[in-house]
Amino acid sequence: MADGFDWHCDPITGGTVIDANYRNTQNVRRFFKAEIGEHFKFDRPFMAWMKQHRGARMAEAVSEWRKREQAR
């Protein structure tokens, strides 16, 4: 992907911006598991949050996931 971030293989950090090309890839799953733990799982509401929050950073997504986990 010459014109932007490649969610399949580019390094993801907490500062990575969720852009219009965001995809739920294995690379993204590895990032979340490293940040949150092996118990991380995508669910539909969280995937929708990711799609709706273009411009947010991945650190914000980690915080959102943790907030949702605590509410369960």
PDB file of N, H, CA, C and O in Angstrom:
ATOM      1  N   MET A   1       0.857  -1.173   0.000  1.00  0.00           N
ATOM      2  CA  MET A   1       0.000   0.000   0.000  1.00  0.00           C
ATOM      3  C   MET A   1       0.897   1.227   0.000  1.00  0.00           C
ATOM      4  O   MET A   1       1.360   1.664   1.054  1.00  0.00           O
ATOM      5  N   ALA A   2       1.134   1.766  -1.146  1.00  0.00           N
ATOM      6  H   ALA A   2       0.758   1.411  -2.002  1.00  0.00           H
ATOM      7  CA  ALA A   2       2.072   2.869  -1.310  1.00  0.00           C
ATOM      8  C   ALA A   2       1.515   4.200  -0.817  1.00  0.00           C
ATOM      9  O   ALA A   2       2.279   5.129  -0.557  1.00  0.00           O
ATOM     10  N   ASP A   3       0.207   4.304  -0.686  1.00  0.00           N
ATOM     11  H   ASP A   3      -0.414   3.550  -0.897  1.00  0.00           H
ATOM     12  CA  ASP A   3      -0.379   5.610  -0.391  1.00  0.00           C
ATOM     13  C   ASP A   3      -0.846   5.775   1.043  1.00  0.00           C
ATOM     14  O   ASP A   3      -1.647   6.670   1.312  1.00  0.00           O
ATOM     15  N   GLY A   4      -0.387   4.963   1.966  1.00  0.00           N
ATOM     16  H   GLY A   4       0.263   4.236   1.748  1.00  0.00           H
ATOM     17  CA  GLY A   4      -0.804   5.138   3.346  1.00  0.00           C
ATOM     18  C   GLY A   4      -0.361   3.997   4.228  1.00  0.00           C
ATOM     19  O   GLY A   4       0.466   3.167   3.848  1.00  0.00           O
ATOM     20  N   PHE A   5      -0.928   3.977   5.409  1.00  0.00           N
ATOM     21  H   PHE A   5      -1.599   4.651   5.718  1.00  0.00           H
ATOM     22  CA  PHE A   5      -0.588   2.971   6.402  1.00  0.00           C
ATOM     23  C   PHE A   5      -1.132   1.608   5.978  1.00  0.00           C
ATOM     24  O   PHE A   5      -2.282   1.500   5.552  1.00  0.00           O
ATOM     25  N   ASP A   6      -0.313   0.580   6.093  1.00  0.00           N
ATOM     26  H   ASP A   6       0.622   0.668   6.439  1.00  0.00           H
ATOM     27  CA  ASP A   6      -0.735  -0.782   5.761  1.00  0.00           C
ATOM     28  C   ASP A   6      -1.024  -1.523   7.062  1.00  0.00           C
ATOM     29  O   ASP A   6      -0.107  -1.905   7.789  1.00  0.00           O
ATOM     30  N   TRP A   7      -2.306  -1.720   7.346  1.00  0.00           N
ATOM     31  H   TRP A   7      -3.051  -1.410   6.756  1.00  0.00           H
ATOM     32  CA  TRP A   7      -2.731  -2.354   8.598  1.00  0.00           C
ATOM     33  C   TRP A   7      -2.327  -3.818   8.671  1.00  0.00           C
ATOM     34  O   TRP A   7      -2.381  -4.421   9.743  1.00  0.00           O
ATOM     35  N   HIS A   8      -1.927  -4.392   7.553  1.00  0.00           N
ATOM     36  H   HIS A   8      -1.883  -3.902   6.683  1.00  0.00           H
ATOM     37  CA  HIS A   8      -1.511  -5.793   7.546  1.00  0.00           C
ATOM     38  C   HIS A   8      -0.086  -5.976   8.034  1.00  0.00           C
ATOM     39  O   HIS A   8       0.233  -7.008   8.626  1.00  0.00           O
ATOM     40  N   CYS A   9       0.792  -4.981   7.795  1.00  0.00           N
ATOM     41  H   CYS A   9       0.533  -4.144   7.314  1.00  0.00           H
ATOM     42  CA  CYS A   9       2.195  -5.239   8.119  1.00  0.00           C
ATOM     43  C   CYS A   9       2.966  -4.063   8.711  1.00  0.00           C
ATOM     44  O   CYS A   9       4.043  -4.277   9.267  1.00  0.00           O
ATOM     45  N   ASP A  10       2.467  -2.836   8.618  1.00  0.00           N
ATOM     46  H   ASP A  10       1.592  -2.662   8.165  1.00  0.00           H
ATOM     47  CA  ASP A  10       3.209  -1.711   9.199  1.00  0.00           C
ATOM     48  C   ASP A  10       3.181  -1.805  10.726  1.00  0.00           C
ATOM     49  O   ASP A  10       2.201  -2.279  11.300  1.00  0.00           O
ATOM     50  N   PRO A  11       4.250  -1.358  11.384  1.00  0.00           N
ATOM     51  CA  PRO A  11       4.283  -1.393  12.852  1.00  0.00           C
ATOM     52  C   PRO A  11       3.191  -0.492  13.440  1.00  0.00           C
ATOM     53  O   PRO A  11       3.027   0.655  13.024  1.00  0.00           O
ATOM     54  N   ILE A  12       2.450  -1.029  14.411  1.00  0.00           N
ATOM     55  H   ILE A  12       2.583  -1.960  14.749  1.00  0.00           H
ATOM     56  CA  ILE A  12       1.385  -0.284  15.077  1.00  0.00           C
ATOM     57  C   ILE A  12       1.866   0.100  16.472  1.00  0.00           C
ATOM     58  O   ILE A  12       2.405  -0.730  17.203  1.00  0.00           O
ATOM     59  N   THR A  13       1.665   1.365  16.832  1.00  0.00           N
ATOM     60  H   THR A  13       1.227   2.039  16.238  1.00  0.00           H
ATOM     61  CA  THR A  13       1.982   1.857  18.168  1.00  0.00           C
ATOM     62  C   THR A  13       0.735   2.526  18.730  1.00  0.00           C
ATOM     63  O   THR A  13      -0.273   2.665  18.037  1.00  0.00           O
ATOM     64  N   GLY A  14       0.811   2.934  19.976  1.00  0.00           N
ATOM     65  H   GLY A  14       1.630   2.822  20.539  1.00  0.00           H
ATOM     66  CA  GLY A  14      -0.295   3.674  20.573  1.00  0.00           C
ATOM     67  C   GLY A  14      -0.579   4.971  19.847  1.00  0.00           C
ATOM     68  O   GLY A  14      -1.699   5.480  19.902  1.00  0.00           O
ATOM     69  N   GLY A  15       0.413   5.512  19.171  1.00  0.00           N
ATOM     70  H   GLY A  15       1.322   5.099  19.126  1.00  0.00           H
ATOM     71  CA  GLY A  15       0.247   6.762  18.444  1.00  0.00           C
ATOM     72  C   GLY A  15      -0.270   6.609  17.027  1.00  0.00           C
ATOM     73  O   GLY A  15      -0.528   7.605  16.350  1.00  0.00           O
ATOM     74  N   THR A  16      -0.426   5.374  16.570  1.00  0.00           N
ATOM     75  H   THR A  16      -0.217   4.565  17.119  1.00  0.00           H
ATOM     76  CA  THR A  16      -0.934   5.147  15.213  1.00  0.00           C
ATOM     77  C   THR A  16      -2.365   5.663  15.109  1.00  0.00           C
ATOM     78  O   THR A  16      -3.211   5.357  15.949  1.00  0.00           O
ATOM     79  N   VAL A  17      -2.619   6.447  14.072  1.00  0.00           N
ATOM     80  H   VAL A  17      -1.931   6.696  13.389  1.00  0.00           H
ATOM     81  CA  VAL A  17      -3.942   7.033  13.860  1.00  0.00           C
ATOM     82  C   VAL A  17      -4.829   6.044  13.105  1.00  0.00           C
ATOM     83  O   VAL A  17      -4.407   5.440  12.118  1.00  0.00           O
ATOM     84  N   ILE A  18      -6.054   5.891  13.582  1.00  0.00           N
ATOM     85  H   ILE A  18      -6.396   6.382  14.383  1.00  0.00           H
ATOM     86  CA  ILE A  18      -7.047   5.062  12.899  1.00  0.00           C
ATOM     87  C   ILE A  18      -7.528   5.860  11.689  1.00  0.00           C
ATOM     88  O   ILE A  18      -8.182   6.893  11.833  1.00  0.00           O
ATOM     89  N   ASP A  19      -7.197   5.371  10.504  1.00  0.00           N
ATOM     90  H   ASP A  19      -6.666   4.532  10.387  1.00  0.00           H
ATOM     91  CA  ASP A  19      -7.529   6.118   9.285  1.00  0.00           C
ATOM     92  C   ASP A  19      -8.647   5.437   8.498  1.00  0.00           C
ATOM     93  O   ASP A  19      -9.192   4.418   8.922  1.00  0.00           O
ATOM     94  N   ALA A  20      -8.973   6.009   7.364  1.00  0.00           N
ATOM     95  H   ALA A  20      -8.531   6.837   7.019  1.00  0.00           H
ATOM     96  CA  ALA A  20     -10.066   5.497   6.533  1.00  0.00           C
ATOM     97  C   ALA A  20      -9.764   4.109   5.983  1.00  0.00           C
ATOM     98  O   ALA A  20     -10.684   3.403   5.572  1.00  0.00           O
ATOM     99  N   ASN A  21      -8.504   3.703   5.966  1.00  0.00           N
ATOM    100  H   ASN A  21      -7.757   4.277   6.301  1.00  0.00           H
ATOM    101  CA  ASN A  21      -8.121   2.384   5.461  1.00  0.00           C
ATOM    102  C   ASN A  21      -8.049   1.330   6.561  1.00  0.00           C
ATOM    103  O   ASN A  21      -7.621   0.204   6.308  1.00  0.00           O
ATOM    104  N   TYR A  22      -8.469   1.684   7.796  1.00  0.00           N
ATOM    105  H   TYR A  22      -8.817   2.599   8.001  1.00  0.00           H
ATOM    106  CA  TYR A  22      -8.367   0.756   8.919  1.00  0.00           C
ATOM    107  C   TYR A  22      -9.062  -0.567   8.606  1.00  0.00           C
ATOM    108  O   TYR A  22     -10.158  -0.596   8.046  1.00  0.00           O
ATOM    109  N   ARG A  23      -8.398  -1.659   8.981  1.00  0.00           N
ATOM    110  H   ARG A  23      -7.508  -1.636   9.436  1.00  0.00           H
ATOM    111  CA  ARG A  23      -8.955  -3.005   8.867  1.00  0.00           C
ATOM    112  C   ARG A  23      -8.616  -3.786  10.127  1.00  0.00           C
ATOM    113  O   ARG A  23      -7.568  -3.568  10.736  1.00  0.00           O
ATOM    114  N   ASN A  24      -9.500  -4.694  10.519  1.00  0.00           N
ATOM    115  H   ASN A  24     -10.352  -4.871  10.025  1.00  0.00           H
ATOM    116  CA  ASN A  24      -9.242  -5.588  11.648  1.00  0.00           C
ATOM    117  C   ASN A  24      -8.367  -6.730  11.137  1.00  0.00           C
ATOM    118  O   ASN A  24      -8.875  -7.755  10.684  1.00  0.00           O
ATOM    119  N   THR A  25      -7.064  -6.547  11.212  1.00  0.00           N
ATOM    120  H   THR A  25      -6.652  -5.713  11.580  1.00  0.00           H
ATOM    121  CA  THR A  25      -6.125  -7.536  10.679  1.00  0.00           C
ATOM    122  C   THR A  25      -5.453  -8.310  11.811  1.00  0.00           C
ATOM    123  O   THR A  25      -5.602  -7.971  12.985  1.00  0.00           O
ATOM    124  N   GLN A  26      -4.722  -9.336  11.447  1.00  0.00           N
ATOM    125  H   GLN A  26      -4.600  -9.611  10.493  1.00  0.00           H
ATOM    126  CA  GLN A  26      -3.939 -10.080  12.432  1.00  0.00           C
ATOM    127  C   GLN A  26      -2.903  -9.163  13.080  1.00  0.00           C
ATOM    128  O   GLN A  26      -2.600  -9.307  14.264  1.00  0.00           O
ATOM    129  N   ASN A  27      -2.370  -8.236  12.320  1.00  0.00           N
ATOM    130  H   ASN A  27      -2.616  -8.119  11.357  1.00  0.00           H
ATOM    131  CA  ASN A  27      -1.408  -7.270  12.844  1.00  0.00           C
ATOM    132  C   ASN A  27      -2.053  -6.424  13.950  1.00  0.00           C
ATOM    133  O   ASN A  27      -1.437  -6.178  14.987  1.00  0.00           O
ATOM    134  N   VAL A  28      -3.284  -5.987  13.725  1.00  0.00           N
ATOM    135  H   VAL A  28      -3.784  -6.187  12.883  1.00  0.00           H
ATOM    136  CA  VAL A  28      -4.019  -5.206  14.722  1.00  0.00           C
ATOM    137  C   VAL A  28      -4.294  -6.078  15.950  1.00  0.00           C
ATOM    138  O   VAL A  28      -4.127  -5.630  17.084  1.00  0.00           O
ATOM    139  N   ARG A  29      -4.713  -7.310  15.720  1.00  0.00           N
ATOM    140  H   ARG A  29      -4.849  -7.674  14.799  1.00  0.00           H
ATOM    141  CA  ARG A  29      -4.983  -8.233  16.836  1.00  0.00           C
ATOM    142  C   ARG A  29      -3.717  -8.443  17.675  1.00  0.00           C
ATOM    143  O   ARG A  29      -3.787  -8.472  18.904  1.00  0.00           O
ATOM    144  N   ARG A  30      -2.562  -8.588  17.017  1.00  0.00           N
ATOM    145  H   ARG A  30      -2.505  -8.564  16.019  1.00  0.00           H
ATOM    146  CA  ARG A  30      -1.294  -8.748  17.759  1.00  0.00           C
ATOM    147  C   ARG A  30      -1.017  -7.510  18.616  1.00  0.00           C
ATOM    148  O   ARG A  30      -0.582  -7.628  19.761  1.00  0.00           O
ATOM    149  N   PHE A  31      -1.272  -6.319  18.053  1.00  0.00           N
ATOM    150  H   PHE A  31      -1.625  -6.223  17.122  1.00  0.00           H
ATOM    151  CA  PHE A  31      -1.071  -5.087  18.815  1.00  0.00           C
ATOM    152  C   PHE A  31      -1.947  -5.084  20.068  1.00  0.00           C
ATOM    153  O   PHE A  31      -1.456  -4.825  21.167  1.00  0.00           O
ATOM    154  N   PHE A  32      -3.235  -5.369  19.909  1.00  0.00           N
ATOM    155  H   PHE A  32      -3.634  -5.579  19.017  1.00  0.00           H
ATOM    156  CA  PHE A  32      -4.150  -5.348  21.052  1.00  0.00           C
ATOM    157  C   PHE A  32      -3.767  -6.415  22.082  1.00  0.00           C
ATOM    158  O   PHE A  32      -3.833  -6.157  23.284  1.00  0.00           O
ATOM    159  N   LYS A  33      -3.376  -7.584  21.638  1.00  0.00           N
ATOM    160  H   LYS A  33      -3.322  -7.793  20.662  1.00  0.00           H
ATOM    161  CA  LYS A  33      -2.984  -8.631  22.585  1.00  0.00           C
ATOM    162  C   LYS A  33      -1.726  -8.225  23.348  1.00  0.00           C
ATOM    163  O   LYS A  33      -1.596  -8.537  24.532  1.00  0.00           O
ATOM    164  N   ALA A  34      -0.808  -7.540  22.693  1.00  0.00           N
ATOM    165  H   ALA A  34      -0.913  -7.287  21.732  1.00  0.00           H
ATOM    166  CA  ALA A  34       0.401  -7.067  23.363  1.00  0.00           C
ATOM    167  C   ALA A  34       0.058  -5.990  24.390  1.00  0.00           C
ATOM    168  O   ALA A  34       0.658  -5.947  25.464  1.00  0.00           O
ATOM    169  N   GLU A  35      -0.893  -5.129  24.071  1.00  0.00           N
ATOM    170  H   GLU A  35      -1.380  -5.164  23.198  1.00  0.00           H
ATOM    171  CA  GLU A  35      -1.262  -4.024  24.959  1.00  0.00           C
ATOM    172  C   GLU A  35      -2.222  -4.447  26.073  1.00  0.00           C
ATOM    173  O   GLU A  35      -2.118  -3.962  27.200  1.00  0.00           O
ATOM    174  N   ILE A  36      -3.151  -5.345  25.762  1.00  0.00           N
ATOM    175  H   ILE A  36      -3.235  -5.738  24.846  1.00  0.00           H
ATOM    176  CA  ILE A  36      -4.239  -5.693  26.676  1.00  0.00           C
ATOM    177  C   ILE A  36      -4.017  -7.049  27.330  1.00  0.00           C
ATOM    178  O   ILE A  36      -4.298  -7.231  28.515  1.00  0.00           O
ATOM    179  N   GLY A  37      -3.520  -7.982  26.562  1.00  0.00           N
ATOM    180  H   GLY A  37      -3.292  -7.834  25.600  1.00  0.00           H
ATOM    181  CA  GLY A  37      -3.321  -9.339  27.058  1.00  0.00           C
ATOM    182  C   GLY A  37      -3.967 -10.342  26.127  1.00  0.00           C
ATOM    183  O   GLY A  37      -4.717  -9.982  25.220  1.00  0.00           O
ATOM    184  N   GLU A  38      -3.667 -11.595  26.365  1.00  0.00           N
ATOM    185  H   GLU A  38      -3.057 -11.887  27.102  1.00  0.00           H
ATOM    186  CA  GLU A  38      -4.151 -12.673  25.506  1.00  0.00           C
ATOM    187  C   GLU A  38      -5.669 -12.802  25.520  1.00  0.00           C
ATOM    188  O   GLU A  38      -6.241 -13.421  24.623  1.00  0.00           O
ATOM    189  N   HIS A  39      -6.327 -12.230  26.522  1.00  0.00           N
ATOM    190  H   HIS A  39      -5.862 -11.727  27.251  1.00  0.00           H
ATOM    191  CA  HIS A  39      -7.785 -12.321  26.606  1.00  0.00           C
ATOM    192  C   HIS A  39      -8.491 -11.336  25.670  1.00  0.00           C
ATOM    193  O   HIS A  39      -9.719 -11.334  25.595  1.00  0.00           O
ATOM    194  N   PHE A  40      -7.727 -10.496  24.954  1.00  0.00           N
ATOM    195  H   PHE A  40      -6.729 -10.497  25.015  1.00  0.00           H
ATOM    196  CA  PHE A  40      -8.348  -9.554  24.026  1.00  0.00           C
ATOM    197  C   PHE A  40      -9.123 -10.303  22.948  1.00  0.00           C
ATOM    198  O   PHE A  40      -8.654 -11.305  22.408  1.00  0.00           O
ATOM    199  N   LYS A  41     -10.329  -9.793  22.642  1.00  0.00           N
ATOM    200  H   LYS A  41     -10.709  -8.979  23.081  1.00  0.00           H
ATOM    201  CA  LYS A  41     -11.134 -10.306  21.526  1.00  0.00           C
ATOM    202  C   LYS A  41     -11.856  -9.133  20.895  1.00  0.00           C
ATOM    203  O   LYS A  41     -12.277  -8.205  21.585  1.00  0.00           O
ATOM    204  N   PHE A  42     -11.997  -9.181  19.570  1.00  0.00           N
ATOM    205  H   PHE A  42     -11.654  -9.935  19.010  1.00  0.00           H
ATOM    206  CA  PHE A  42     -12.844  -8.223  18.879  1.00  0.00           C
ATOM    207  C   PHE A  42     -14.295  -8.639  19.093  1.00  0.00           C
ATOM    208  O   PHE A  42     -14.605  -9.830  19.083  1.00  0.00           O
ATOM    209  N   ASP A  43     -15.177  -7.676  19.285  1.00  0.00           N
ATOM    210  H   ASP A  43     -14.925  -6.709  19.293  1.00  0.00           H
ATOM    211  CA  ASP A  43     -16.604  -7.953  19.227  1.00  0.00           C
ATOM    212  C   ASP A  43     -17.227  -6.889  18.326  1.00  0.00           C
ATOM    213  O   ASP A  43     -16.592  -5.881  18.018  1.00  0.00           O
ATOM    214  N   ARG A  44     -18.442  -7.111  17.916  1.00  0.00           N
ATOM    215  H   ARG A  44     -18.958  -7.930  18.167  1.00  0.00           H
ATOM    216  CA  ARG A  44     -19.057  -6.202  16.948  1.00  0.00           C
ATOM    217  C   ARG A  44     -19.156  -4.764  17.444  1.00  0.00           C
ATOM    218  O   ARG A  44     -18.843  -3.843  16.689  1.00  0.00           O
ATOM    219  N   PRO A  45     -19.584  -4.537  18.695  1.00  0.00           N
ATOM    220  CA  PRO A  45     -19.656  -3.148  19.154  1.00  0.00           C
ATOM    221  C   PRO A  45     -18.288  -2.444  19.143  1.00  0.00           C
ATOM    222  O   PRO A  45     -18.204  -1.264  18.801  1.00  0.00           O
ATOM    223  N   PHE A  46     -17.231  -3.153  19.511  1.00  0.00           N
ATOM    224  H   PHE A  46     -17.299  -4.111  19.789  1.00  0.00           H
ATOM    225  CA  PHE A  46     -15.905  -2.542  19.506  1.00  0.00           C
ATOM    226  C   PHE A  46     -15.427  -2.304  18.074  1.00  0.00           C
ATOM    227  O   PHE A  46     -14.821  -1.271  17.788  1.00  0.00           O
ATOM    228  N   MET A  47     -15.692  -3.242  17.181  1.00  0.00           N
ATOM    229  H   MET A  47     -16.184  -4.081  17.413  1.00  0.00           H
ATOM    230  CA  MET A  47     -15.313  -3.034  15.778  1.00  0.00           C
ATOM    231  C   MET A  47     -16.053  -1.820  15.210  1.00  0.00           C
ATOM    232  O   MET A  47     -15.480  -1.059  14.430  1.00  0.00           O
ATOM    233  N   ALA A  48     -17.312  -1.633  15.590  1.00  0.00           N
ATOM    234  H   ALA A  48     -17.778  -2.251  16.224  1.00  0.00           H
ATOM    235  CA  ALA A  48     -18.068  -0.456  15.144  1.00  0.00           C
ATOM    236  C   ALA A  48     -17.443   0.818  15.715  1.00  0.00           C
ATOM    237  O   ALA A  48     -17.361   1.833  15.024  1.00  0.00           O
ATOM    238  N   TRP A  49     -17.005   0.766  16.972  1.00  0.00           N
ATOM    239  H   TRP A  49     -17.072  -0.059  17.534  1.00  0.00           H
ATOM    240  CA  TRP A  49     -16.352   1.926  17.587  1.00  0.00           C
ATOM    241  C   TRP A  49     -15.112   2.300  16.780  1.00  0.00           C
ATOM    242  O   TRP A  49     -14.880   3.477  16.503  1.00  0.00           O
ATOM    243  N   MET A  50     -14.325   1.311  16.406  1.00  0.00           N
ATOM    244  H   MET A  50     -14.514   0.355  16.631  1.00  0.00           H
ATOM    245  CA  MET A  50     -13.112   1.562  15.622  1.00  0.00           C
ATOM    246  C   MET A  50     -13.462   2.264  14.311  1.00  0.00           C
ATOM    247  O   MET A  50     -12.798   3.227  13.928  1.00  0.00           O
ATOM    248  N   LYS A  51     -14.493   1.791  13.626  1.00  0.00           N
ATOM    249  H   LYS A  51     -15.033   1.009  13.937  1.00  0.00           H
ATOM    250  CA  LYS A  51     -14.890   2.382  12.342  1.00  0.00           C
ATOM    251  C   LYS A  51     -15.403   3.813  12.527  1.00  0.00           C
ATOM    252  O   LYS A  51     -15.215   4.657  11.650  1.00  0.00           O
ATOM    253  N   GLN A  52     -16.044   4.084  13.653  1.00  0.00           N
ATOM    254  H   GLN A  52     -16.196   3.399  14.365  1.00  0.00           H
ATOM    255  CA  GLN A  52     -16.650   5.396  13.903  1.00  0.00           C
ATOM    256  C   GLN A  52     -15.664   6.422  14.447  1.00  0.00           C
ATOM    257  O   GLN A  52     -15.994   7.605  14.525  1.00  0.00           O
ATOM    258  N   HIS A  53     -14.489   6.005  14.816  1.00  0.00           N
ATOM    259  H   HIS A  53     -14.221   5.043  14.753  1.00  0.00           H
ATOM    260  CA  HIS A  53     -13.532   6.914  15.456  1.00  0.00           C
ATOM    261  C   HIS A  53     -12.274   7.125  14.619  1.00  0.00           C
ATOM    262  O   HIS A  53     -11.152   7.048  15.120  1.00  0.00           O
ATOM    263  N   ARG A  54     -12.488   7.389  13.347  1.00  0.00           N
ATOM    264  H   ARG A  54     -13.400   7.451  12.940  1.00  0.00           H
ATOM    265  CA  ARG A  54     -11.374   7.759  12.481  1.00  0.00           C
ATOM    266  C   ARG A  54     -10.700   8.991  13.064  1.00  0.00           C
ATOM    267  O   ARG A  54     -11.376   9.916  13.516  1.00  0.00           O
ATOM    268  N   GLY A  55      -9.389   9.009  13.056  1.00  0.00           N
ATOM    269  H   GLY A  55      -8.840   8.259  12.688  1.00  0.00           H
ATOM    270  CA  GLY A  55      -8.642  10.130  13.609  1.00  0.00           C
ATOM    271  C   GLY A  55      -8.196   9.892  15.038  1.00  0.00           C
ATOM    272  O   GLY A  55      -7.298  10.574  15.532  1.00  0.00           O
ATOM    273  N   ALA A  56      -8.822   8.922  15.714  1.00  0.00           N
ATOM    274  H   ALA A  56      -9.552   8.368  15.313  1.00  0.00           H
ATOM    275  CA  ALA A  56      -8.383   8.565  17.069  1.00  0.00           C
ATOM    276  C   ALA A  56      -7.079   7.783  16.962  1.00  0.00           C
ATOM    277  O   ALA A  56      -6.736   7.270  15.897  1.00  0.00           O
ATOM    278  N   ARG A  57      -6.379   7.702  18.044  1.00  0.00           N
ATOM    279  H   ARG A  57      -6.658   8.119  18.909  1.00  0.00           H
ATOM    280  CA  ARG A  57      -5.125   6.945  18.078  1.00  0.00           C
ATOM    281  C   ARG A  57      -5.388   5.559  18.676  1.00  0.00           C
ATOM    282  O   ARG A  57      -6.367   5.356  19.396  1.00  0.00           O
ATOM    283  N   MET A  58      -4.520   4.636  18.373  1.00  0.00           N
ATOM    284  H   MET A  58      -3.726   4.801  17.789  1.00  0.00           H
ATOM    285  CA  MET A  58      -4.695   3.273  18.866  1.00  0.00           C
ATOM    286  C   MET A  58      -4.669   3.212  20.389  1.00  0.00           C
ATOM    287  O   MET A  58      -5.314   2.341  20.973  1.00  0.00           O
ATOM    288  N   ALA A  59      -3.947   4.106  21.043  1.00  0.00           N
ATOM    289  H   ALA A  59      -3.423   4.814  20.569  1.00  0.00           H
ATOM    290  CA  ALA A  59      -3.959   4.143  22.511  1.00  0.00           C
ATOM    291  C   ALA A  59      -5.367   4.444  23.021  1.00  0.00           C
ATOM    292  O   ALA A  59      -5.777   3.920  24.057  1.00  0.00           O
ATOM    293  N   GLU A  60      -6.104   5.280  22.303  1.00  0.00           N
ATOM    294  H   GLU A  60      -5.771   5.706  21.462  1.00  0.00           H
ATOM    295  CA  GLU A  60      -7.493   5.577  22.681  1.00  0.00           C
ATOM    296  C   GLU A  60      -8.373   4.333  22.505  1.00  0.00           C
ATOM    297  O   GLU A  60      -9.290   4.098  23.292  1.00  0.00           O
ATOM    298  N   ALA A  61      -8.088   3.548  21.475  1.00  0.00           N
ATOM    299  H   ALA A  61      -7.343   3.739  20.835  1.00  0.00           H
ATOM    300  CA  ALA A  61      -8.835   2.312  21.260  1.00  0.00           C
ATOM    301  C   ALA A  61      -8.570   1.319  22.390  1.00  0.00           C
ATOM    302  O   ALA A  61      -9.485   0.634  22.846  1.00  0.00           O
ATOM    303  N   VAL A  62      -7.320   1.242  22.838  1.00  0.00           N
ATOM    304  H   VAL A  62      -6.576   1.799  22.467  1.00  0.00           H
ATOM    305  CA  VAL A  62      -6.988   0.373  23.972  1.00  0.00           C
ATOM    306  C   VAL A  62      -7.773   0.822  25.206  1.00  0.00           C
ATOM    307  O   VAL A  62      -8.346  -0.008  25.913  1.00  0.00           O
ATOM    308  N   SER A  63      -7.800   2.114  25.462  1.00  0.00           N
ATOM    309  H   SER A  63      -7.334   2.788  24.888  1.00  0.00           H
ATOM    310  CA  SER A  63      -8.555   2.643  26.611  1.00  0.00           C
ATOM    311  C   SER A  63     -10.037   2.329  26.492  1.00  0.00           C
ATOM    312  O   SER A  63     -10.680   1.960  27.474  1.00  0.00           O
ATOM    313  N   GLU A  64     -10.573   2.474  25.295  1.00  0.00           N
ATOM    314  H   GLU A  64     -10.050   2.773  24.497  1.00  0.00           H
ATOM    315  CA  GLU A  64     -11.994   2.176  25.068  1.00  0.00           C
ATOM    316  C   GLU A  64     -12.286   0.709  25.317  1.00  0.00           C
ATOM    317  O   GLU A  64     -13.298   0.376  25.936  1.00  0.00           O
ATOM    318  N   TRP A  65     -11.418  -0.171  24.847  1.00  0.00           N
ATOM    319  H   TRP A  65     -10.597   0.099  24.345  1.00  0.00           H
ATOM    320  CA  TRP A  65     -11.637  -1.601  25.059  1.00  0.00           C
ATOM    321  C   TRP A  65     -11.615  -1.925  26.551  1.00  0.00           C
ATOM    322  O   TRP A  65     -12.446  -2.685  27.048  1.00  0.00           O
ATOM    323  N   ARG A  66     -10.647  -1.334  27.256  1.00  0.00           N
ATOM    324  H   ARG A  66      -9.971  -0.716  26.853  1.00  0.00           H
ATOM    325  CA  ARG A  66     -10.552  -1.591  28.709  1.00  0.00           C
ATOM    326  C   ARG A  66     -11.783  -1.067  29.439  1.00  0.00           C
ATOM    327  O   ARG A  66     -12.268  -1.703  30.375  1.00  0.00           O
ATOM    328  N   LYS A  67     -12.287   0.081  29.019  1.00  0.00           N
ATOM    329  H   LYS A  67     -11.893   0.598  28.258  1.00  0.00           H
ATOM    330  CA  LYS A  67     -13.499   0.653  29.616  1.00  0.00           C
ATOM    331  C   LYS A  67     -14.682  -0.295  29.405  1.00  0.00           C
ATOM    332  O   LYS A  67     -15.465  -0.529  30.326  1.00  0.00           O
ATOM    333  N   ARG A  68     -14.805  -0.827  28.216  1.00  0.00           N
ATOM    334  H   ARG A  68     -14.168  -0.637  27.468  1.00  0.00           H
ATOM    335  CA  ARG A  68     -15.872  -1.780  27.909  1.00  0.00           C
ATOM    336  C   ARG A  68     -15.716  -3.064  28.709  1.00  0.00           C
ATOM    337  O   ARG A  68     -16.702  -3.638  29.172  1.00  0.00           O
ATOM    338  N   GLU A  69     -14.482  -3.511  28.869  1.00  0.00           N
ATOM    339  H   GLU A  69     -13.682  -3.045  28.493  1.00  0.00           H
ATOM    340  CA  GLU A  69     -14.232  -4.741  29.634  1.00  0.00           C
ATOM    341  C   GLU A  69     -14.652  -4.545  31.095  1.00  0.00           C
ATOM    342  O   GLU A  69     -15.261  -5.438  31.685  1.00  0.00           O
ATOM    343  N   GLN A  70     -14.338  -3.401  31.676  1.00  0.00           N
ATOM    344  H   GLN A  70     -13.843  -2.676  31.197  1.00  0.00           H
ATOM    345  CA  GLN A  70     -14.710  -3.131  33.060  1.00  0.00           C
ATOM    346  C   GLN A  70     -16.222  -3.028  33.253  1.00  0.00           C
ATOM    347  O   GLN A  70     -16.741  -3.337  34.326  1.00  0.00           O
ATOM    348  N   ALA A  71     -16.918  -2.595  32.214  1.00  0.00           N
ATOM    349  H   ALA A  71     -16.497  -2.344  31.342  1.00  0.00           H
ATOM    350  CA  ALA A  71     -18.383  -2.446  32.296  1.00  0.00           C
ATOM    351  C   ALA A  71     -19.113  -3.787  32.217  1.00  0.00           C
ATOM    352  O   ALA A  71     -20.300  -3.864  32.534  1.00  0.00           O
ATOM    353  N   ARG A  72     -18.413  -4.840  31.796  1.00  0.00           N
ATOM    354  H   ARG A  72     -17.449  -4.777  31.538  1.00  0.00           H
ATOM    355  CA  ARG A  72     -19.058  -6.162  31.676  1.00  0.00           C
ATOM    356  C   ARG A  72     -19.306  -6.783  33.026  1.00  0.00           C
ATOM    357  O   ARG A  72     -19.839  -7.889  33.108  1.00  0.00           O
TER     358      ARG A  72
END
